[in-house]
């Protein structure tokens, strides 16, 4: 069993890392935020939250992964 740190800073760090990977993959594919938003069926604020590391629903991450053509596990690390 893994012991988690007493604080939740690690959660924020992990969310930011996920957002960074999503942004990097989107940019690697030359996709604008607008195109990803439309293809994934999400709104602009939702994508902004994901890419900046705020709380995200798994269903939102799955939608983004599908549009990017990658496995969710590749985005979450």
C-alpha positions in Angstrom: 0.0 0.0 0.0 1.3 3.4 -1.0 1.4 6.1 1.6 0.1 9.4 0.3 1.6 12.8 1.3 -0.3 14.7 4.1 -1.1 17.5 1.7 -2.9 17.5 -1.6 -0.2 19.4 -3.5 0.6 16.2 -5.4 -3.0 16.3 -6.9 -2.6 19.7 -8.3 0.8 18.8 -9.7 -0.6 15.7 -11.4 -3.6 17.6 -12.8 -1.2 20.3 -14.3 0.9 17.5 -15.8 -2.1 16.0 -17.5 -3.1 19.4 -18.8 0.4 20.0 -20.1 0.3 16.6 -21.9 -3.0 17.4 -23.5 -1.9 20.8 -24.6 1.3 19.5 -26.0 -0.5 16.7 -28.0 -3.1 19.2 -29.3 -0.3 21.5 -30.4 1.7 18.6 -31.9 -1.3 17.8 -34.1 -1.7 21.5 -35.0 -5.2 21.5 -33.5 -6.6 24.8 -32.3 -8.5 24.9 -29.0 -11.6 25.7 -31.1 -11.3 22.6 -33.2 -10.7 20.4 -30.2 -13.7 22.0 -28.4 -16.0 21.4 -31.4 -14.8 17.8 -32.0 -15.0 16.8 -28.4 -18.3 18.4 -27.7 -17.0 20.5 -24.8 -17.0 24.2 -24.1 -14.1 26.6 -24.1 -14.1 27.0 -20.3 -13.9 23.2 -19.8 -10.9 22.9 -22.1 -9.2 25.9 -20.4 -9.8 24.1 -17.0 -8.3 20.9 -18.3 -5.3 22.5 -19.8 -4.6 24.6 -16.7 -4.9 21.6 -14.4 -8.2 22.2 -12.7 -10.6 19.4 -11.7 -11.8 17.5 -14.7 -14.4 14.7 -15.3 -13.1 11.4 -16.6 -15.7 11.6 -19.4 -14.2 14.9 -20.5 -10.7 13.5 -20.6 -12.0 10.5 -22.5 -13.6 12.8 -25.1 -10.4 14.7 -25.5 -8.3 11.5 -25.8 -10.6 10.2 -28.5 -10.4 13.3 -30.6 -6.6 13.4 -30.2 -6.5 9.7 -31.2 -4.5 8.7 -28.1 -5.2 6.4 -25.1 -6.3 8.1 -21.9 -3.5 6.4 -20.1 -1.0 8.2 -22.4 -2.5 11.5 -21.2 -2.6 10.7 -17.5 0.8 9.3 -17.4 
